[in-house]
Amino acid sequence: MIQKLKQSRDISIGENLKRLRNEAQMTQEQVVAQLQLRNLPTSRSSYSQIESGTYNIRIGELIALVEIFHTDYNTIFNGLNDEE
């Protein structure tokens, strides 16, 4: 069973992931290649949707992105608030 985190327009980690990717000076293609090296079949289109908040990210992808961006979960979830 694959577990996913549901994103919505109001609550999305996409902007944080995009910022982290840019800070790492990586392209979406490079991130996807790193995910694929970790046996996580992800397309650039899917990754683009993760950053735009329209794709429900798999837990495995989230764990891998923490490693790829050398960050922590607090940074990825920073600024999210569902009380708006």
C-alpha positions as CSV (number, residue, x, y, z in Angstrom):
1,M,0.0,0.0,0.0
2,I,1.4,3.4,-1.0
3,Q,0.6,6.2,1.4
4,K,0.4,9.8,0.2
5,L,0.1,13.2,1.7
6,K,-2.8,15.1,0.3
7,Q,-2.1,18.6,-0.8
8,S,-4.7,21.3,-1.5
9,R,-4.6,24.8,-2.8
10,D,-4.5,26.2,0.7
11,I,-2.0,23.7,2.2
12,S,0.8,22.7,-0.1
13,I,4.5,22.0,0.4
14,G,5.2,22.8,-3.2
15,E,6.5,26.3,-2.7
16,N,8.9,25.1,0.0
17,L,10.1,22.3,-2.3
18,K,10.6,24.7,-5.2
19,R,12.6,27.1,-2.9
20,L,14.8,24.2,-1.6
21,R,15.4,23.0,-5.2
22,N,16.4,26.5,-6.3
23,E,18.7,26.9,-3.3
24,A,20.3,23.6,-4.2
25,Q,20.7,24.9,-7.7
26,M,19.0,21.9,-9.2
27,T,16.6,21.5,-12.1
28,Q,13.4,19.5,-11.8
29,E,15.1,17.0,-14.1
30,Q,18.0,16.6,-11.7
31,V,15.6,16.1,-8.7
32,V,13.7,13.5,-10.7
33,A,16.9,11.7,-11.6
34,Q,17.8,11.6,-7.8
35,L,14.4,10.2,-7.0
36,Q,14.7,7.5,-9.7
37,L,18.2,6.6,-8.3
38,R,16.3,5.9,-5.1
39,N,13.9,3.5,-6.9
40,L,11.1,6.1,-6.8
41,P,9.7,6.2,-10.4
42,T,8.8,9.8,-10.8
43,S,8.4,11.8,-14.0
44,R,9.3,15.5,-14.4
45,S,5.6,16.1,-15.0
46,S,4.7,14.5,-11.7
47,Y,7.4,16.4,-9.9
48,S,6.2,19.7,-11.4
49,Q,2.8,18.9,-10.1
50,I,4.3,18.3,-6.6
51,E,5.8,21.8,-6.7
52,S,2.5,23.3,-7.9
53,G,0.6,21.5,-5.1
54,T,-1.7,19.5,-7.5
55,Y,-0.1,16.1,-6.8
56,N,-0.4,14.1,-3.6
57,I,3.2,13.3,-2.8
58,R,4.1,9.8,-1.7
59,I,5.7,9.4,1.7
60,G,8.7,7.7,0.1
61,E,9.2,10.7,-2.2
62,L,9.0,13.1,0.8
63,I,11.7,11.1,2.7
64,A,13.9,11.1,-0.4
65,L,13.5,14.9,-1.0
66,V,14.6,15.5,2.6
67,E,17.8,13.6,1.7
68,I,18.2,15.2,-1.7
69,F,17.9,18.7,-0.4
70,H,19.9,18.0,2.8
71,T,17.1,19.5,4.9
72,D,14.6,18.4,7.5
73,Y,10.8,18.0,7.7
74,N,10.3,21.2,9.6
75,T,11.8,23.2,6.7
76,I,9.6,21.4,4.1
77,F,6.4,22.0,6.2
78,N,7.4,25.5,7.3
79,G,4.7,28.2,7.0
80,L,1.8,25.8,6.5
81,N,-1.4,26.8,8.2
82,D,-4.8,25.3,7.7
83,E,-6.7,28.0,9.7
84,E,-7.1,30.5,6.8
